[in-house]
Amino acid sequence: MITLTSENFDAEVLRAGKPVLVEFWADWCPPCKMIAPILEQIEAEHGDRLTVAKINGDDHPEIVSRYGVMGFPTLNLYRDGEVVRQIIGAKPKRALLADLDGHF
């Protein structure tokens, strides 16, 4: 899983050659800790078609502000530099995959 910063966000996400699922998270967020292993599983199973990345929203508030993230965890799916799907809150793996179906 790629760890994003303000410095590498545009290169790793907006100019990526395949869709990128970005988790906006924070250290103090229990649902963020719950979803982390699910995202690792999704990356392991779908990494050929989807990149999974995370960015600490407390450390990079300018990115949070740029994309209007209001709470953690928020998952944005980017394709060709645009947000094509936003998922707010932690969900089970099956529900996440259903929300992402057809987007990658």
DSSP file (Angstrom, degrees, kcal/mol; ACC not computed):
  #  RESIDUE AA STRUCTURE BP1 BP2  ACC     N-H-->O    O-->H-N    N-H-->O    O-->H-N    TCO  KAPPA ALPHA  PHI   PSI    X-CA   Y-CA   Z-CA
    1    1 A M              0   0    0      0, 0.0     2,-0.3     0, 0.0    52,-0.2   0.000 360.0 360.0 360.0 131.8    0.0    0.0    0.0
    2    2 A I  E     -a   53   0A   0     50,-1.9    52,-2.4    10,-0.1     2,-0.6  -0.599 360.0-142.2 -80.7 135.1    1.4    3.4   -1.0
    3    3 A T  E     -a   54   0A   0     -2,-0.3     2,-0.2    50,-0.2    52,-0.2  -0.883  23.6-151.7 -95.8 120.7    1.7    6.1    1.7
    4    4 A L        +     0   0    0     50,-3.4    52,-0.5    -2,-0.6     2,-0.3  -0.593  17.3 178.8 -95.6 153.5    0.8    9.4    0.2
    5    5 A T     >  -     0   0    0     -2,-0.2     4,-1.5    50,-0.1     3,-0.1  -0.841  48.2 -96.6-136.0 174.7    2.0   12.9    1.1
    6    6 A S  T  4 S+     0   0    0     -2,-0.3     4,-0.4     1,-0.2    54,-0.0   0.835 123.7  54.9 -61.3 -31.1    1.3   16.3   -0.3
    7    7 A E  T  4 S+     0   0    0      1,-0.2     4,-0.3     2,-0.1    -1,-0.2   0.844 118.7  27.9 -74.6 -35.0    4.6   16.0   -2.2
    8    8 A N  T  > S+     0   0    0     -3,-0.1     4,-2.8     1,-0.1     5,-0.3   0.472  92.5  96.2-107.7  -1.4    3.7   12.7   -4.0
    9    9 A F  H  X>S+     0   0    0     -4,-1.5     4,-2.6     1,-0.2     5,-0.9   0.933  86.5  45.3 -56.8 -52.9   -0.1   12.8   -4.2
   10   10 A D  I  4>S+     0   0    0     -4,-0.4     5,-1.6     1,-0.2     4,-0.3   0.912 117.5  44.0 -60.7 -43.8   -0.4   14.3   -7.7
   11   11 A A  I  45S+     0   0    0     -4,-0.3    -1,-0.2     3,-0.2    -2,-0.2   0.917 120.7  39.1 -67.6 -43.8    2.2   11.9   -9.2
   12   12 A E  I  <5S+     0   0    0     -4,-2.8    -2,-0.2     2,-0.1    -1,-0.2   0.768 133.2  18.8 -80.2 -26.7    1.0    8.8   -7.5
   13   13 A V  I ><5S+     0   0    0     -4,-2.6     3,-1.0    -5,-0.3    68,-0.5   0.833 125.6  40.4-110.7 -56.9   -2.8    9.4   -7.8
   14   14 A L  I 3 <S+     0   0    0     -5,-0.9    -3,-0.2    -4,-0.3    -4,-0.1   0.798 125.2  35.9 -72.9 -28.4   -3.7   12.0  -10.4
   15   15 A R  T 3 <S+     0   0    0     -5,-1.6    -1,-0.3    -4,-0.1    -4,-0.1   0.139  88.1 132.3-109.2  19.5   -1.1   10.8  -13.0
   16   16 A A    <   -     0   0    0     -3,-1.0    64,-0.3    -6,-0.2    65,-0.1  -0.354  59.1-134.0 -71.0 151.2   -1.4    7.1  -12.2
   17   17 A G  S    S+     0   0    0      2,-0.1    -1,-0.1    62,-0.1    -4,-0.0   0.559  88.2  29.7 -83.0  -9.1   -1.9    4.6  -15.1
   18   18 A K  S    S-     0   0    0     -5,-0.1    32,-0.1     1,-0.0    -2,-0.1  -0.918 105.1 -67.8-141.3 166.9   -4.6    2.7  -13.3
   19   19 A P        -     0   0    0      0, 0.0    32,-2.6     0, 0.0     2,-0.4  -0.205  45.9-151.6 -57.9 147.9   -7.4    3.6  -10.8
   20   20 A V  E     -bC  51  78A   0     58,-2.4    58,-3.0    30,-0.2     2,-0.7  -0.989   6.0-154.3-127.1 124.2   -6.2    4.5   -7.3
   21   21 A L  E     -bC  52  77A   0     30,-3.1    32,-3.0    -2,-0.4     2,-0.5  -0.885  19.1-164.8 -95.9 116.2   -8.3    4.0   -4.2
   22   22 A V  E     -bC  53  76A   0     54,-3.2    54,-2.4    -2,-0.7     2,-0.6  -0.902   8.6-154.6-109.6 124.9   -7.1    6.5   -1.6
   23   23 A E  E     -bC  54  75A   0     30,-2.5    32,-2.8    -2,-0.5     2,-0.6  -0.874   4.8-154.5 -95.1 122.9   -8.0    6.2    2.1
   24   24 A F  E     +bC  55  74A   0     50,-3.1    50,-1.5    -2,-0.6     2,-0.2  -0.887  35.5 158.0 -91.1 120.9   -8.0    9.4    4.0
   25   25 A W  E     -b   56   0A   0     30,-2.2    32,-3.0    -2,-0.6    33,-0.5  -0.793  31.9-148.3-139.7 174.9   -7.3    8.4    7.6
   26   26 A A    >   -     0   0    0     -2,-0.2     3,-1.4    30,-0.2     6,-0.1  -0.985  28.2-119.3-148.1 153.2   -6.1    9.6   11.0
   27   27 A D  T 3  S+     0   0    0     -2,-0.3    -1,-0.1     1,-0.3     6,-0.1   0.840 113.3  52.1 -59.5 -35.7   -4.2    8.0   13.9
   28   28 A W  T 3  S+     0   0    0     -3,-0.0    -1,-0.3     1,-0.0    -3,-0.0   0.410  85.7 104.1 -83.9   1.9   -7.1    8.7   16.4
   29   29 A C    <>  -     0   0    0     -3,-1.4     4,-1.3     1,-0.2     3,-0.5  -0.758  49.5-169.3 -96.1 103.7   -9.7    7.1   14.1
   30   30 A P  H  > S+     0   0    0      0, 0.0     4,-1.7     0, 0.0     3,-0.3   0.896  88.8  53.9 -59.4 -41.7  -10.9    3.6   15.3
   31   31 A P  H  > S+     0   0    0      0, 0.0     4,-1.9     0, 0.0     5,-0.2   0.836 103.8  58.2 -62.5 -28.2  -12.8    2.8   12.1
   32   32 A C  H  > S+     0   0    0     -3,-0.5     4,-1.3     1,-0.2    -5,-0.1   0.899 105.9  48.4 -64.5 -39.6   -9.6    3.6   10.1
   33   33 A K  H  < S+     0   0    0     -4,-1.3    -1,-0.2    -3,-0.3    -6,-0.0   0.853 110.4  52.5 -67.8 -34.3   -7.8    0.9   12.0
   34   34 A M  H  < S+     0   0    0     -4,-1.7     4,-0.4     1,-0.2    -2,-0.2   0.868 111.4  45.0 -68.9 -36.6  -10.7   -1.5   11.3
   35   35 A I  H  X S+     0   0    0     -4,-1.9     4,-2.4     1,-0.2     3,-0.4   0.702  91.3  84.6 -83.3 -19.7  -10.7   -0.9    7.6
   36   36 A A  H  X S+     0   0    0     -4,-1.3     4,-1.9     1,-0.2    -1,-0.2   0.901  91.6  45.1 -53.6 -49.9   -6.8   -1.1    7.1
   37   37 A P  H  > S+     0   0    0      0, 0.0     4,-1.9     0, 0.0    -1,-0.2   0.839 111.3  54.8 -66.3 -28.5   -6.6   -5.0    6.8
   38   38 A I  H  > S+     0   0    0     -4,-0.4     4,-2.4    -3,-0.4    -2,-0.2   0.918 107.6  49.0 -66.6 -43.2   -9.6   -5.0    4.4
   39   39 A L  H  X S+     0   0    0     -4,-2.4     4,-2.4     1,-0.2    -1,-0.2   0.873 108.7  53.6 -64.7 -36.3   -7.8   -2.5    2.2
   40   40 A E  H  X S+     0   0    0     -4,-1.9     4,-2.3    -5,-0.2    -1,-0.2   0.899 109.5  48.7 -63.6 -39.6   -4.7   -4.7    2.3
   41   41 A Q  H  X S+     0   0    0     -4,-1.9     4,-2.3     2,-0.2     5,-0.2   0.917 110.3  50.5 -65.2 -43.3   -6.8   -7.7    1.2
   42   42 A I  H  X S+     0   0    0     -4,-2.4     4,-2.4     1,-0.2    -2,-0.2   0.915 111.3  49.0 -61.6 -42.1   -8.4   -5.7   -1.7
   43   43 A E  H  X S+     0   0    0     -4,-2.4     4,-1.4     1,-0.2    -1,-0.2   0.919 111.2  49.5 -63.0 -42.7   -4.9   -4.6   -2.8
   44   44 A A  H  < S+     0   0    0     -4,-2.3    -2,-0.2     1,-0.2    -1,-0.2   0.874 118.6  38.8 -64.1 -37.0   -3.6   -8.2   -2.7
   45   45 A E  H  < S+     0   0    0     -4,-2.3    -1,-0.2     1,-0.2    -2,-0.2   0.774 131.8  23.8 -85.2 -27.7   -6.6   -9.5   -4.7
   46   46 A H  H >X S+     0   0    0     -4,-2.4     3,-2.0    -5,-0.2     4,-1.8   0.203  80.1 118.6-125.8  14.7   -7.0   -6.6   -7.2
   47   47 A G  T 3<  +     0   0    0     -4,-1.4    -1,-0.1     1,-0.3    -3,-0.1   0.683  69.9  65.2 -60.5 -19.6   -3.6   -5.0   -7.3
   48   48 A D  T 34 S+     0   0    0      1,-0.2    -1,-0.3    -3,-0.1     3,-0.1   0.771 119.5  22.4 -72.9 -23.9   -3.2   -5.8  -11.0
   49   49 A R  T <4 S+     0   0    0     -3,-2.0     2,-0.4     1,-0.2    -2,-0.2   0.514 127.0  42.9-116.1 -10.6   -6.1   -3.4  -11.8
   50   50 A L     <  -     0   0    0     -4,-1.8     2,-0.4    -7,-0.2    -1,-0.2  -0.998  60.9-148.5-145.7 132.1   -6.2   -1.1   -8.8
   51   51 A T  E     - b   0  20A   0    -32,-2.6   -30,-3.1    -2,-0.4     2,-0.5  -0.853  16.5-153.6 -96.3 137.0   -3.6    0.7   -6.6
   52   52 A V  E     + b   0  21A   0     -2,-0.4   -50,-1.9   -32,-0.2     2,-0.3  -0.948  22.6 164.9-112.5 132.0   -4.5    1.2   -3.0
   53   53 A A  E     -ab   2  22A   0    -32,-3.0   -30,-2.5    -2,-0.5     2,-0.3  -0.901  19.9-151.0-140.0 165.4   -3.0    4.1   -1.1
   54   54 A K  E     -ab   3  23A   0    -52,-2.4   -50,-3.4    -2,-0.3     2,-0.4  -0.988   3.7-166.1-141.0 150.9   -3.5    6.0    2.1
   55   55 A I  E     - b   0  24A   0    -32,-2.8   -30,-2.2    -2,-0.3     2,-0.8  -0.994  25.5-126.3-138.5 131.2   -2.9    9.6    3.3
   56   56 A N  E  >  - b   0  25A   0    -52,-0.5     4,-1.3    -2,-0.4     3,-0.4  -0.657  19.1-158.9 -76.6 111.2   -2.9   10.8    6.9
   57   57 A G  T  4 S+     0   0    0    -32,-3.0     7,-0.2    -2,-0.8    -1,-0.2   0.802  88.3  56.2 -64.4 -31.2   -5.4   13.7    6.8
   58   58 A D  T  4 S+     0   0    0    -33,-0.5    -1,-0.2     1,-0.2   -32,-0.1   0.851 111.4  43.9 -69.4 -33.0   -4.0   15.3   10.0
   59   59 A D  T  4 S+     0   0    0     -3,-0.4    -2,-0.2     1,-0.2    -1,-0.2   0.699 123.8  34.7 -83.1 -20.2   -0.6   15.5    8.4
   60   60 A H    >X  +     0   0    0     -4,-1.3     4,-1.5     1,-0.1     3,-1.1  -0.468  63.7 158.1-134.7  62.1   -1.8   16.7    5.0
   61   61 A P  H 3> S+     0   0    0      0, 0.0     4,-2.7     0, 0.0     5,-0.2   0.742  70.7  66.3 -62.8 -23.2   -4.8   19.0    5.6
   62   62 A E  H 3> S+     0   0    0      2,-0.2     4,-2.0     1,-0.2     5,-0.1   0.868 103.4  45.5 -67.5 -33.8   -4.3   20.7    2.2
   63   63 A I  H <> S+     0   0    0     -3,-1.1     4,-1.7     2,-0.2     6,-0.2   0.900 112.1  52.0 -73.0 -40.8   -5.2   17.5    0.4
   64   64 A V  H  <>S+     0   0    0     -4,-1.5     5,-2.2    -7,-0.2     4,-0.3   0.930 113.1  45.1 -57.5 -46.4   -8.1   16.9    2.7
   65   65 A S  H ><5S+     0   0    0     -4,-2.7     3,-1.2     1,-0.2    -1,-0.2   0.898 107.0  58.5 -65.5 -42.0   -9.4   20.4    1.9
   66   66 A R  H 3<5S+     0   0    0     -4,-2.0    -1,-0.2     1,-0.3    -2,-0.2   0.856 115.1  36.1 -57.2 -36.8   -8.8   20.1   -1.8
   67   67 A Y  T 3<5S-     0   0    0     -4,-1.7    -1,-0.3    -3,-0.2    -2,-0.2   0.287 109.2-118.7-104.9   9.7  -11.1   17.1   -2.0
   68   68 A G  T < 5 +     0   0    0     -3,-1.2     2,-0.4    -4,-0.3    -3,-0.2   0.795  44.2 177.0  63.9  30.5  -13.7   18.2    0.6
   69   69 A V      < +     0   0    0     -5,-2.2    -1,-0.2    -6,-0.2     3,-0.1  -0.554   8.9 179.1 -71.1 124.7  -13.1   15.3    2.9
   70   70 A M        +     0   0    0     -2,-0.4     2,-0.3     1,-0.2    -1,-0.2   0.577  59.0   9.0-104.9 -13.8  -15.3   15.9    6.0
   71   71 A G  S    S-     0   0    0    -47,-0.0    -1,-0.2    18,-0.0    18,-0.1  -0.983  82.5 -72.0-161.2 166.1  -14.5   12.8    8.1
   72   72 A F  S    S+     0   0    0     -2,-0.3   -47,-0.2     1,-0.2    18,-0.1  -0.910 100.6  32.5-117.6 144.3  -12.3    9.7    8.4
   73   73 A P  S    S+     0   0    0      0, 0.0    16,-3.2     0, 0.0     2,-0.4   0.591  73.3 160.3 -78.8 145.3  -12.2    7.3    6.9
   74   74 A T  E     -CD  24  88A   0    -50,-1.5   -50,-3.1    14,-0.2     2,-0.5  -0.998  22.7-156.4-123.0 132.5  -13.1    8.5    3.5
   75   75 A L  E     -CD  23  87A   0     12,-3.4    12,-2.9    -2,-0.4     2,-0.5  -0.947   8.4-171.5-111.6 121.1  -12.2    6.5    0.5
   76   76 A N  E     -CD  22  86A   0    -54,-2.4   -54,-3.2    -2,-0.5     2,-0.6  -0.944  11.5-151.3-110.3 131.8  -11.9    8.3   -2.9
   77   77 A L  E     -CD  21  85A   0      8,-3.1     7,-3.3    -2,-0.5     8,-1.1  -0.915  16.2-163.5-102.4 120.1  -11.5    6.3   -6.1
   78   78 A Y  E     +CD  20  83A   0    -58,-3.0   -58,-2.4    -2,-0.6     2,-0.4  -0.849  13.2 175.2-105.6 136.4   -9.5    8.2   -8.7
   79   79 A R  E >  S- D   0  82A   0      3,-2.6     3,-1.6    -2,-0.4   -62,-0.1  -0.978  74.8  -7.6-139.4 128.4   -9.4    7.4  -12.4
   80   80 A D  T 3  S-     0   0    0     -2,-0.4   -66,-0.1   -64,-0.3     3,-0.1   0.856 131.1 -54.5  54.6  38.1   -7.6    9.6  -14.9
   81   81 A G  T 3  S+     0   0    0    -68,-0.5     2,-0.3     1,-0.2    -1,-0.3   0.489 117.8 103.6  81.6   3.3   -7.1   12.3  -12.2
   82   82 A E  E <  S-D   79   0A   0     -3,-1.6    -3,-2.6   -68,-0.1     2,-0.6  -0.899  76.4-113.8-121.2 147.8  -10.7   12.6  -11.2
   83   83 A V  E     +D   78   0A   0     -2,-0.3    -5,-0.3    -5,-0.2     3,-0.1  -0.696  36.1 170.8 -75.9 119.7  -12.7   11.3   -8.3
   84   84 A V  E     +     0   0A   0     -7,-3.3     2,-0.3    -2,-0.6    -1,-0.2   0.554  65.8  16.9-106.6 -12.8  -15.2    8.7   -9.7
   85   85 A R  E     -D   77   0A   0     -8,-1.1    -8,-3.1     2,-0.0     2,-0.4  -0.955  59.3-164.3-158.6 138.8  -16.5    7.3   -6.4
   86   86 A Q  E     -D   76   0A   0     -2,-0.3     2,-0.5   -10,-0.2   -10,-0.2  -0.998   5.1-171.8-128.1 132.7  -16.4    8.4   -2.7
   87   87 A I  E     -D   75   0A   0    -12,-2.9   -12,-3.4    -2,-0.4     2,-0.5  -0.989   8.8-157.1-123.8 125.7  -17.2    6.1    0.2
   88   88 A I  E     +D   74   0A   0     -2,-0.5   -14,-0.2   -14,-0.2   -16,-0.1  -0.900  54.6   7.3-109.4 128.6  -17.5    7.5    3.7
   89   89 A G  S    S-     0   0    0    -16,-3.2     2,-0.3    -2,-0.5   -14,-0.1  -0.025  93.7 -57.7  93.0 163.2  -17.0    5.4    6.7
   90   90 A A        +     0   0    0    -18,-0.1   -58,-0.1   -16,-0.0    -2,-0.1  -0.578  55.4 175.8 -80.4 140.9  -15.7    1.8    7.3
   91   91 A K        -     0   0    0     -2,-0.3   -53,-0.1   -60,-0.1    -2,-0.0  -0.945  36.3 -91.0-138.1 158.4  -17.6   -1.0    5.6
   92   92 A P     >  -     0   0    0      0, 0.0     4,-2.4     0, 0.0     3,-0.3  -0.299  45.7-105.1 -64.0 159.1  -17.1   -4.8    5.4
   93   93 A K  H  > S+     0   0    0      1,-0.2     4,-2.8     2,-0.2     5,-0.2   0.898 119.6  53.0 -54.4 -47.2  -15.0   -6.0    2.4
   94   94 A R  H  > S+     0   0    0      1,-0.2     4,-1.9     2,-0.2    -1,-0.2   0.892 110.6  47.5 -59.0 -41.4  -18.1   -7.3    0.5
   95   95 A A  H  > S+     0   0    0     -3,-0.3     4,-2.2     2,-0.2    -1,-0.2   0.889 111.6  50.7 -68.8 -39.5  -19.8   -3.9    0.8
   96   96 A L  H  X S+     0   0    0     -4,-2.4     4,-1.8     2,-0.2    -2,-0.2   0.941 111.2  47.6 -62.4 -47.0  -16.7   -2.0   -0.3
   97   97 A L  H  X S+     0   0    0     -4,-2.8     4,-1.0     1,-0.2    -1,-0.2   0.877 110.5  52.2 -63.2 -36.5  -16.2   -4.2   -3.3
   98   98 A A  H  < S+     0   0    0     -4,-1.9     3,-0.4    -5,-0.2    -1,-0.2   0.907 109.5  49.5 -64.6 -40.7  -19.9   -3.7   -4.2
   99   99 A D  H  < S+     0   0    0     -4,-2.2    -1,-0.2     1,-0.2    -2,-0.2   0.818 115.6  43.9 -65.6 -30.7  -19.5    0.1   -4.0
  100  100 A L  H >< S+     0   0    0     -4,-1.8     3,-2.5    -5,-0.2     4,-0.4   0.567  83.7 128.8 -90.6 -10.2  -16.4   -0.1   -6.2
  101  101 A D  T 3< S+     0   0    0     -4,-1.0    -3,-0.1    -3,-0.4    -4,-0.0  -0.190  78.1  11.5 -54.8 129.9  -17.9   -2.5   -8.7
  102  102 A G  T 3  S+     0   0    0      1,-0.0    -1,-0.3     0, 0.0    -2,-0.1   0.380 106.7  91.1  85.8  -3.6  -17.6   -1.3  -12.3
  103  103 A H    <         0   0    0     -3,-2.5    -2,-0.2     1,-0.1   -19,-0.1   0.570 360.0 360.0-101.0 -11.5  -15.2    1.5  -11.4
  104  104 A F              0   0    0     -4,-0.4    -3,-0.1   -85,-0.1    -1,-0.1   0.330 360.0 360.0-143.3 360.0  -11.9   -0.4  -11.8
